[in-house]
Amino acid sequence: MASVIQRVVQWILVGGRWTRVSVMGFDLPETGIDDSKLSALQEERDIILMIPGNPGNEGFYDHFGRRVLENLSTKRADSKYLFVTVSHLNHVKLPAELERSGGHKRDDRFQLDAQVEHKLEFCRDYLPRSRSIFMLGHSIGSYMMLRILPQLVSDGFLVQKAIALFPTIERMATSPNGLRLTPVLAFFDRYDFLVKLLTWWLDYVPFGVKKWLCSWHMNHPNVPDSVLTAAAELPHLHVFRNIIHLSNDEMVKVAELDQVLISVPEKIMFYYGTIDGWCPLHYGEDMKRLLPVEQVLIDEDKCEHAFVIRDGDVVARKVAEMIF
């Protein structure tokens, strides 16, 4: 029987705080994955760690992750990988039954530094030091990835590559989208009570209605159903508040390039878009002056910044080539 890619989604404690993660790979246990099984699987397979953008719902990377694994398997049939994606804190609605036992509440808001530390804690708690690790960061996830990369290398993790996809690692507020949205984000982040007032009712809208509205808004034949499902999970009061809070903090903190982000240059690869309002093409051209040009790739397919919506197949092929 042909091998199939399976996906397991579960809530785990990361630094004492409940976090939703997904694990994908060929022929995973059908009964799910507890900590001991995850440890055993990691001893057998290399890890592809996906750090999301903002919104940071791991479900957005389901289809993309499957395509990465499929592309890698065609390059080498005996290759074994786990594709692991970690959601940001409170970017997925925290189940009420977990709120009582974890270290945070569903109405807590988390800034950029807290989300960075959260990803470092996940790596230290769950990833092996005996297998190769390939890190993927998307958008602000690239910033998080590059912030923790030096520490992971120092800790003895076998990081082979850190691939930054459509990376928002500098000059966010002065990008075309930043110039347009920074005042709006600052206003709603400052007046959080207005966000509560405007969005409290979303928690009472049936999930099926939310998904239908998302499918209507993203009306395109190439949009994976998993992307629609993840998008339909966003319209919740406290998820919205966290998206706004993180976005505003990004505008403030992600300014001129922090040299720490490229302090392990031999492991880093960048993939810039040509129609990206968050990291315009000249940011990529500037990066070519800091790193070898073969480590700074420019997209040739006019993929959007939010590539998982319609361009996941294209980017997955590129990522598989970079990994292999």
KEBA-81673 format. One line per 4 residues: number of its first residue (from 1); their letters; for each residue x, z, y of C-alpha. Coordinates in Angstrom, 2 decimals, decimal comma, m for minus. Layout:
<recs>
NUM	A	X Z Y; ...;
</recs>
This chain:
<recs>
1	MASV	0,00 0,00 0,00; 1,32 m0,93 3,44; 2,50 1,87 5,69; 0,22 2,73 8,58;
5	IQRV	0,85 4,52 11,84; m0,98 7,81 12,07; m1,48 10,00 15,12; m1,93 13,74 15,14;
9	VQWI	m3,11 15,48 18,31; m2,91 19,23 18,63; m2,53 22,13 21,03; 0,71 24,08 20,77;
13	LVGG	2,31 26,88 22,74; 5,16 25,79 25,01; 6,78 28,68 26,81; 3,66 30,69 26,00;
17	RWTR	1,29 28,14 27,58; m1,08 25,91 25,64; m0,11 22,25 25,75; m1,68 19,21 24,13;
21	VSVM	0,78 16,95 22,35; 0,51 13,94 20,08; 2,81 12,96 17,24; 2,77 9,42 15,85;
25	GFDL	4,63 7,86 12,99; 4,30 5,94 9,77; 2,69 7,88 6,90; 2,23 11,27 8,52;
29	PETG	0,48 14,03 6,51; m3,29 13,52 6,63; m3,84 17,28 6,80; m2,20 17,52 10,20;
33	IDDS	1,12 18,94 11,27; 1,90 22,61 11,65; 5,21 23,86 13,01; 6,91 23,91 9,61;
37	KLSA	5,77 20,37 8,76; 6,85 19,12 12,18; 10,28 20,66 11,66; 10,56 19,03 8,24;
41	LQEE	9,50 15,62 9,60; 12,00 15,90 12,43; 14,81 16,47 9,96; 13,93 13,10 8,40;
45	RDII	13,24 10,97 11,49; 14,67 10,23 14,90; 12,57 11,27 17,88; 11,12 9,15 20,67;
49	LMIP	9,99 11,59 23,35; 7,48 10,25 25,89; 7,08 12,12 29,18; 3,96 10,86 31,01;
53	GNPG	3,43 9,93 34,60; 0,71 11,43 36,77; m2,00 11,85 35,49; m0,17 13,39 32,56;
57	NEGF	m2,63 12,99 29,69; m0,75 12,08 26,50; m3,66 9,91 25,33; m2,69 7,17 27,79;
61	YDHF	0,37 6,43 25,63; m1,39 6,09 22,26; m1,58 2,28 22,14; 1,83 1,89 23,78;
65	GRRV	3,47 4,27 21,31; 1,99 2,44 18,35; 3,37 m0,84 19,65; 6,82 0,68 20,14;
69	LENL	6,83 1,91 16,53; 5,58 m1,43 15,23; 8,25 m3,34 17,15; 10,97 m1,04 15,85;
73	STKR	9,76 m1,45 12,26; 9,98 m5,24 12,52; 13,58 m4,94 13,67; 14,49 m2,65 10,78;
77	ADSK	12,04 m1,97 7,96; 13,60 1,35 6,93; 13,68 2,79 10,45; 11,94 6,14 10,75;
81	YLFV	10,80 7,53 14,07; 8,37 10,07 15,44; 6,77 9,14 18,77; 6,03 12,45 20,50;
85	TVSH	4,12 12,68 23,79; 3,69 15,89 25,78; 0,85 16,29 28,27; 1,47 18,01 31,60;
89	LNHV	0,15 21,52 32,05; m3,56 21,46 32,98; m3,73 17,66 33,09; m5,99 17,97 30,06;
93	KLPA	m8,91 20,38 30,17; m7,88 23,61 28,45; m10,37 24,62 25,74; m12,07 27,92 26,54;
97	ELER	m11,09 29,46 23,21; m7,39 28,91 23,97; m7,50 30,24 27,52; m7,87 33,79 26,21;
101	SGGH	m4,64 33,65 24,19; m2,24 31,62 26,34; m0,10 32,38 29,34; m2,07 30,41 31,91;
105	KRDD	m5,63 29,75 33,04; m7,45 26,45 33,30; m7,73 26,81 37,08; m3,98 27,33 37,60;
109	RFQL	m2,22 24,58 39,54; 1,32 23,52 38,69; 3,92 21,94 40,96; 6,64 19,49 39,98;
113	DAQV	9,33 22,07 39,19; 7,00 23,91 36,81; 6,19 20,69 34,97; 9,91 19,89 34,69;
117	EHKL	10,66 23,32 33,24; 7,72 22,90 30,86; 9,30 19,74 29,38; 12,64 21,48 28,95;
121	EFCR	10,92 24,35 27,16; 9,17 21,91 24,84; 12,45 20,26 23,89; 14,15 23,57 23,24;
125	DYLP	11,21 24,93 21,25; 10,34 21,90 19,13; 12,98 19,16 19,04; 15,85 19,15 16,52;
129	RSRS	19,50 19,10 17,44; 20,36 17,21 14,24; 18,55 13,91 14,92; 18,89 11,20 17,53;
133	IFML	16,53 11,49 20,48; 15,38 8,59 22,64; 13,69 9,74 25,82; 11,10 7,70 27,70;
137	GHSI	9,81 8,65 31,12; 7,07 6,86 33,01; 6,74 7,10 36,79; 7,19 10,78 37,75;
141	GSYM	7,90 11,39 34,07; 11,17 9,54 34,70; 12,08 12,15 37,29; 11,23 14,96 34,86;
145	MLRI	13,23 13,26 32,11; 16,32 12,79 34,26; 16,11 16,34 35,60; 16,30 17,82 32,10;
149	LPQL	18,71 15,27 30,60; 21,96 17,02 31,67; 20,73 20,33 30,26; 19,68 18,78 26,95;
153	VSDG	23,08 17,14 26,56; 24,75 20,45 27,42; 22,56 22,23 24,85; 23,76 19,92 22,08;
157	FLVQ	20,76 17,63 21,68; 21,72 14,17 20,42; 20,16 12,19 23,26; 21,04 8,54 22,72;
161	KAIA	19,17 6,97 25,63; 16,95 8,02 28,50; 14,78 5,08 29,53; 13,02 5,33 32,90;
165	LFPT	9,96 3,06 33,14; 8,71 2,17 36,62; 10,61 5,25 37,84; 9,46 7,27 40,82;
169	IERM	12,69 9,19 41,33; 13,28 8,66 45,06; 11,61 7,89 48,40; 8,07 8,31 47,16;
173	ATSP	6,48 9,14 50,50; 8,01 6,04 52,12; 6,99 3,65 49,36; 4,02 1,37 50,13;
177	NGLR	1,63 3,57 48,14; 3,21 6,73 49,50; 2,71 5,67 53,10; m0,95 5,06 52,38;
181	LTPV	m1,74 8,11 50,24; 0,53 10,91 51,46; m1,81 12,04 54,30; m4,81 12,01 51,95;
185	LAFF	m3,01 13,99 49,25; m1,68 16,50 51,76; m5,16 17,05 53,20; m6,89 17,66 49,87;
189	DRYD	m4,04 19,77 48,52; m4,19 21,98 51,59; m7,97 22,25 51,51; m8,34 22,87 47,81;
193	FLVK	m11,81 24,32 48,31; m13,00 20,85 49,36; m11,82 19,39 46,06; m13,76 22,11 44,25;
197	LLTW	m16,82 21,42 46,37; m16,67 17,66 45,77; m15,85 17,63 42,06; m17,43 20,72 40,41;
201	WLDY	m20,32 18,64 39,08; m18,03 16,36 37,07; m17,72 19,01 34,37; m21,41 18,54 33,62;
205	VPFG	m21,37 14,74 33,24; m21,55 13,74 29,54; m18,30 12,35 28,15; m20,01 9,14 27,05;
209	VKKW	m21,12 8,46 30,63; m17,60 9,06 31,93; m16,14 6,68 29,38; m18,72 4,02 30,22;
213	LCSW	m17,88 4,32 33,91; m14,17 4,00 33,11; m14,79 0,89 31,00; m16,80 m0,61 33,85;
217	HMNH	m14,04 0,19 36,37; m11,26 m1,12 34,08; m13,19 m4,18 32,99; m10,47 m6,18 31,25;
221	PNVP	m10,19 m7,33 27,61; m6,65 m5,94 27,25; m7,51 m2,32 28,06; m7,09 m0,24 24,86;
225	DSVL	m9,92 2,08 23,90; m7,47 4,99 23,84; m6,75 4,41 27,54; m10,47 4,54 28,31;
229	TAAA	m10,78 7,78 26,34; m7,87 9,36 28,21; m9,25 8,17 31,55; m12,63 9,70 30,71;
233	ELPH	m10,91 13,06 30,19; m9,64 13,11 33,78; m12,93 13,76 35,66; m12,86 17,55 35,41;
237	LHVF	m12,59 19,91 38,35; m9,30 21,58 37,44; m7,69 18,42 36,07; m8,37 16,69 39,39;
241	RNII	m6,96 19,66 41,29; m3,76 19,51 39,28; m3,38 15,75 39,70; m3,69 16,14 43,48;
245	HLSN	m1,42 19,20 43,59; 1,35 17,52 41,60; 1,00 14,26 43,54; 1,35 16,00 46,88;
249	DEMV	4,36 17,95 45,67; 5,95 14,70 44,52; 5,63 13,26 48,03; 7,47 16,27 49,45;
253	KVAE	10,19 16,76 46,84; 11,00 13,26 45,59; 12,78 12,03 48,70; 16,36 10,74 48,87;
257	LDQV	17,92 10,16 45,47; 19,23 13,37 43,91; 22,56 12,51 42,30; 21,84 15,01 39,52;
261	LISV	19,31 12,49 38,20; 22,07 10,02 37,35; 24,73 12,55 36,37; 24,76 11,34 32,74;
265	PEKI	24,95 7,62 33,59; 26,08 6,35 30,19; 22,74 7,34 28,62; 20,37 6,07 31,33;
269	MFYY	18,45 2,80 31,52; 15,99 1,83 34,24; 13,10 m0,63 34,07; 11,70 m1,63 37,48;
273	GTID	8,63 m3,68 38,25; 8,30 m6,48 40,76; 4,79 m5,61 42,00; 5,13 m1,83 42,05;
277	GWCP	3,77 m0,01 45,08; 5,43 3,26 44,07; 8,97 2,04 43,39; 9,36 m1,35 45,05;
281	LHYG	11,87 m3,89 43,81; 14,53 m3,06 46,39; 14,77 0,44 44,90; 15,91 m1,25 41,69;
285	EDMK	18,37 m3,42 43,57; 19,78 m0,29 45,19; 20,15 1,33 41,76; 22,23 m1,63 40,58;
289	RLLP	24,86 m0,53 43,08; 25,08 2,88 41,39; 24,91 1,95 37,70; 26,14 m1,02 35,65;
293	VEQV	23,72 m3,90 36,17; 22,97 m4,14 32,44; 21,45 m0,65 32,62; 19,02 m1,60 35,40;
297	LIDE	16,45 m4,09 34,13; 13,87 m5,90 36,23; 10,49 m6,75 34,71; 9,83 m10,49 34,42;
301	DKCE	6,15 m10,31 33,42; 4,54 m8,85 36,55; 3,58 m5,66 34,74; 1,74 m3,07 36,79;
305	HAFV	3,07 0,39 37,57; 0,36 1,85 35,32; 1,51 m0,45 32,53; m0,37 1,37 29,77;
309	IRDG	m3,68 m0,01 31,06; m3,04 m3,70 30,43; 0,66 m4,28 29,85; 1,52 m1,82 27,10;
313	DVVA	2,36 m4,53 24,56; 4,87 m6,19 26,89; 6,63 m2,97 27,86; 6,65 m1,77 24,24;
317	RKVA	8,63 m4,86 23,21; 11,14 m4,23 25,99; 11,49 m0,56 25,06; 12,05 m1,39 21,38;
321	EMIF	14,83 m3,76 22,41; 16,42 m1,04 24,54; 16,21 1,52 21,73; 17,50 m0,80 19,04;
</recs>
